[in-house]
Amino acid sequence: MLKYLVAVICCIFSFAPLFAQQHQLMPVPKEVIWGEQRFQIDKGFHVVLNDTSASRAGKAVVRFLRRLDNRTQLLINKEFFRKPLNGVGPYLVIQYDRKGLLKPGEEESYSLQITGDQAILKAATDIGIVYGLETFLQLVASDNLGYYVNGVTINDQPRFVWRGLLIDVCRHFSPIDVITRNIDAMAMVKMNVLHLHLSEDQGFRIESKVFPKLHLLGSNGDYYTQEQIKYIIQYASDRGIRVVPEFDIPGHATSWFVGYPELAAAKGPYSIEKKFGVFGPSMDPTKKQTYKFLNKFLTEMCNLFPDEYFHIGGDENNGKQWDDNKNIQEYMRKHNIKNNHELQNYFNGKLLSILQKNKKKMIGWDEILQPGLPNDAVIQSWRGKEGLKEAATKGHQVILSNGYYIDLVQPAWKLYANDPAPSDLKLSDNEQKLILGGEATMWAELVTPENIDSRIWPRTAAIAERLWSPADVNAVNDMYRRLDIMNIRLEEIGVQHIINQEMMLRRIAQSNEITPLLNLVNVVEPLKDYKRHSQGIPYSTDLPFTRLPDIAFPDAKEARVFKMLCEQLVMKKDTTAKIEIEKQLLGWKNNHNELALISRNIPALKDWEKLSLLLQDVAAIGLESLQKMNNRTTVTDQWVTDSNKKLKEAALPVQESELMVVESVMMLFQYALPK
Amino acid sequence: MLKYLVAVICCIFSFAPLFAQQHQLMPVPKEVIWGEQRFQIDKGFHVVLNDTSASRAGKAVVRFLRRLDNRTQLLINKEFFRKPLNGVGPYLVIQYDRKGLLKPGEEESYSLQITGDQAILKAATDIGIVYGLETFLQLVASDNLGYYVNGVTINDQPRFVWRGLLIDVCRHFSPIDVITRNIDAMAMVKMNVLHLHLSEDQGFRIESKVFPKLHLLGSNGDYYTQEQIKYIIQYASDRGIRVVPEFDIPGHATSWFVGYPELAAAKGPYSIEKKFGVFGPSMDPTKKQTYKFLNKFLTEMCNLFPDEYFHIGGDENNGKQWDDNKNIQEYMRKHNIKNNHELQNYFNGKLLSILQKNKKKMIGWDEILQPGLPNDAVIQSWRGKEGLKEAATKGHQVILSNGYYIDLVQPAWKLYANDPAPSDLKLSDNEQKLILGGEATMWAELVTPENIDSRIWPRTAAIAERLWSPADVNAVNDMYRRLDIMNIRLEEIGVQHIINQEMMLRRIAQSNEITPLLNLVNVVEPLKDYKRHSQGIPYSTDLPFTRLPDIAFPDAKEARVFKMLCEQLVMKKDTTAKIEIEKQLLGWKNNHNELALISRNIPALKDWEKLSLLLQDVAAIGLESLQKMNNRTTVTDQWVTDSNKKLKEAALPVQESELMVVESVMMLFQYALPK
């Protein structure tokens, strides 16, 4: 091995497959140069930092040492030192110039130089230090000689300055521990914006001291106190993460009206919405009282949230209440406001001046982009790349969320392929600079604290890499390889994306015996996009979210691996895959009898039984296809007709879920047909 | 089947084995009379309650409906109604007389009458309703016809009025979500006192607005704000649970002195203690300033906690600082205080008057029972039954904790056998009445939020049954049968006693492939009593609690079941057990090769490898013993010597843990020897 491999600037990994096989970094750093020395981690390992344990860097080091020791169990020292300890053990020196500010564009770079003697982590700001420590933890490996980090020089900085996760805490509330563990997970993949969607038709989720009926009547008791919000902000700040609040108005605001019906454009009374969708209630943008209220309330919230950005929502206001309100119609005529878009624009102008008075920059969804919108309003683009382009060409900063809707349970490769600034968008350099980055959006119609983590993670790590790493880091298989590693590492900071699945299975089965259920659910995914809402189940906050589609993970790994095996056989004619395919198919075929023993006395498992039978059928067709491949003359018309029919049936949703191996078996089936 | 089985008052189950096999109730109610009708639960099931959803009963019903539907997925209505809905479905009528007060001796009884037509839950107080709803949820069963409850009449009330769980939040802090999920679990088994041990050498865990340096300097940032404490109190109150605070003084108080060294009997400075044990620092009981401080502080806390009881600790004050302090010695001479016990008694008297002024009853550990202690002080007995008896005979109310130290990881049967008022204590009726009940104590030297739940649950359910059910409910096997059911049901309210184990295994293995580790850990227990502290590991709050003894569950079920099989064979000469025993032994024997594949590159698994080899040896001896049983003439002296040696070696601790199947295999081994 060469002493140092030459660095390929921008993205070394796509050109260095040898190391691409080894490294466990996610997101991939901008520049990585591997050395050949081994930095051995032993009990004497210590950190050198000239700081207090109350600073951002100091706290990060304390967390770092704890996590490192939790994993390696070397019983290392949990304190840090001003100078390396002589002859005690390997050490990591940490140096930074200044405290980082929490705003987009702040210096986030860091460098990490690890040799056999020492490791040095340098950064302009302590935020870079936070990132560098995560990178170090990702580098830790082990073999029979102990724990170590491979010698390396890393120079890293993000591609985009805005790498966000939106959590909708309204449709279903996320208690504070859900928020903090997700902040930790964000920090692990170097995301830097937590966007809290705090008000909705289904709930008003933050304490207002100025207008307490907002949270007291608008929330069923599930809201963050201001003390808790301050705690979240500090917790995020410690990890270099900003917290951007969103109050979605004038639509999506039913919960405001429960306590303050006078804000609405139609008479009350209102009650908290339980169903999901777009609803009529909207603020009356023509009343002075509305702005008096919003001025007081938004000022309260502007003071609570230190971030310089403030999100006012603005999406999906259907205008029905405005159309039906005579006073509003009269007002529009009088002021020459031609339509609801213009009226909302007028409303937004008022909001903007409140925010500006509070020294905040306004963010809104696509819909706020109307003629006359001041240039310093930021657009969050959810409807498509066209909106992104339009915003940028009109001079607005813009954040991409379209394509990052993780609630729609698309696979990681699809999220990964979604670039906020793809070259085919044909933007000028200046326009390109207006694209701040992107935000994964965890809309919460169909999630609860039990399964929200498994909807966010690990897929959001793929988005995080898209937003951090160079654009040409895009090898899907390598992303998945590293995502599998991250999947397990995410657990070490408390994310419950894996552990709750078996708990949910035990709850249905009322037993420890869940292996057959697990075998089935491993190849099932919840229906994607908005299809779950059209399967006859009247989703509302009242429903139990403990059913098959709530338990099944998005992007089923077992189905993905099986598909790769089938492609290996069918496309690459690599018959070595056959044994694995056969083993897998046999397992699925034989699983049903075991599952039926459990399900027969559990009514909640009736649909599982149905799906399990379909899997049995599909597996049988797969096995038959494998046989017939060897001798295609055994294929009969009857078999083709029957199999086709069964495969089509198995491709249909059951309990808002789908079997993810049908397509692969279809591939085997067609391959078995005489040419 | 008879239409009604005759009830055996007091405890029907011990006399009705037929139903003892069926029922899933824990704690066992005072009186149960089974009917033969079936109360079928379908989508139309609804609750009838003349109340608001903001009341204790109303909130309990909302939680009840949610949990029922989460399990059955029938999509039942989440609201409740003033009258039964005509022809809609089965219903549960709830009636109570008044709001229950949170104090010992409050009426806690309820009755539940379930026929095929309707279910009626009645109680004097809403606290009884909370219990009755838990009982209903435990009764829910299912078969191929659906979900149902067997017709039944239950009249239930507790044997003891004080059924507590102490959580030490000092040695390791338990964030608020740990507390709330454990409150929910307590409610499931009808416990009614959460005792929070809030100050210790290792941490001061509550915000004081009067003396903020207590929590700011005494806690490393991990403490409850007063807002959080109010939240916990309300959360517990909703579930009929009292919150009793403990501030352990004059010893165990190092963390107080970090911010206020002037309180101590020796000069500072002090820093937060990281090690475990009994330490010297103690308050100076001779200074007026001490009482001025305590008066202010305790008054603040008395106002914060509404419960009428207040715990001042008082244990393990070793008196060293008092002995070494000239002023204290001088004071003692001057005031004719003969020894440290008398001095602490003097101190306690001062505390008592502060508490009395605040209308609180004082509780303290055994040590406060000194001549002159006023009768209304309550003794919490941790040192033994003698202390319990002494307190009662001296006229004090008393709570038993000795024998309920769940941190010492004794098996459930042992905790279960520990009666707070056994007949051999020979107390008069009046003395007997002074025994309020008991408290499980979760001392937190060796637990973190990751594994505290698995130290508390499910074993504490056995203690809960001891404290609730009639004294003659004591069949161990039936207790274990029901404990296994509770074990899974406890997960439905969020207890993480099961799920975190596999996460901890994945963290060590850095992989999904953990089956061989699980096979091993399933027959391992952490060392019991205080033995973990004498194995050479310098335990402190700095250590990682992610190791083998932190992962292994107390009371390993697989080892317990294996032991029963061996007893079946050896003691009852039931050879049908042989097949199962052999299968189990073979599994353990073959496990090592699989485990070694994982452990070879994971240094943290070195001890696991050692233990796995021992298990392999032990299993081999077991298998050989099975063979030789059939033909004892094949037993050679060499085999006996070698096996004996290996079994003895395997009985030794490895990494503060022990193999729990050695004793059982020893039984097989000795059975195989020629008589």
Chai-1 contact restraints between the chains, C-beta under 6 A:
chainA,res_idxA,chainB,res_idxB,connection_type,confidence,min_distance_angstrom,max_distance_angstrom,comment,restraint_id
A,D69,B,P544,contact,1.0,0.0,6.0,A-B,restraint_1
A,N70,B,P544,contact,1.0,0.0,6.0,A-B,restraint_2
A,N70,B,T546,contact,1.0,0.0,6.0,A-B,restraint_3
A,R71,B,R507,contact,1.0,0.0,6.0,A-B,restraint_4
A,Q73,B,P544,contact,1.0,0.0,6.0,A-B,restraint_5
A,Q73,B,R547,contact,1.0,0.0,6.0,A-B,restraint_6
A,Q73,B,A604,contact,1.0,0.0,6.0,A-B,restraint_7
A,K78,B,D542,contact,1.0,0.0,6.0,A-B,restraint_8
A,S142,B,N601,contact,1.0,0.0,6.0,A-B,restraint_9
A,S142,B,I602,contact,1.0,0.0,6.0,A-B,restraint_10
A,S142,B,P603,contact,1.0,0.0,6.0,A-B,restraint_11
A,D143,B,N601,contact,1.0,0.0,6.0,A-B,restraint_12
A,N144,B,R600,contact,1.0,0.0,6.0,A-B,restraint_13
A,N144,B,N601,contact,1.0,0.0,6.0,A-B,restraint_14
A,G146,B,P603,contact,1.0,0.0,6.0,A-B,restraint_15
A,D177,B,D177,contact,1.0,0.0,6.0,A-B,restraint_16
A,E227,B,E227,contact,1.0,0.0,6.0,A-B,restraint_17
A,I488,B,R506,contact,1.0,0.0,6.0,A-B,restraint_18
A,E491,B,M503,contact,1.0,0.0,6.0,A-B,restraint_19
A,E492,B,R507,contact,1.0,0.0,6.0,A-B,restraint_20
A,I499,B,I499,contact,1.0,0.0,6.0,A-B,restraint_21
A,I499,B,M503,contact,1.0,0.0,6.0,A-B,restraint_22
A,M503,B,E491,contact,1.0,0.0,6.0,A-B,restraint_23
A,M503,B,I499,contact,1.0,0.0,6.0,A-B,restraint_24
A,R506,B,I488,contact,1.0,0.0,6.0,A-B,restraint_25
A,R507,B,R71,contact,1.0,0.0,6.0,A-B,restraint_26
A,R507,B,E492,contact,1.0,0.0,6.0,A-B,restraint_27
A,D542,B,K78,contact,1.0,0.0,6.0,A-B,restraint_28
A,P544,B,D69,contact,1.0,0.0,6.0,A-B,restraint_29
A,P544,B,N70,contact,1.0,0.0,6.0,A-B,restraint_30
A,P544,B,Q73,contact,1.0,0.0,6.0,A-B,restraint_31
A,T546,B,N70,contact,1.0,0.0,6.0,A-B,restraint_32
A,R547,B,Q73,contact,1.0,0.0,6.0,A-B,restraint_33
A,R600,B,N144,contact,1.0,0.0,6.0,A-B,restraint_34
A,N601,B,S142,contact,1.0,0.0,6.0,A-B,restraint_35
A,N601,B,D143,contact,1.0,0.0,6.0,A-B,restraint_36
A,N601,B,N144,contact,1.0,0.0,6.0,A-B,restraint_37
A,I602,B,S142,contact,1.0,0.0,6.0,A-B,restraint_38
A,P603,B,S142,contact,1.0,0.0,6.0,A-B,restraint_39
A,P603,B,G146,contact,1.0,0.0,6.0,A-B,restraint_40
A,A604,B,T72,contact,1.0,0.0,6.0,A-B,restraint_41
A,A604,B,Q73,contact,1.0,0.0,6.0,A-B,restraint_42
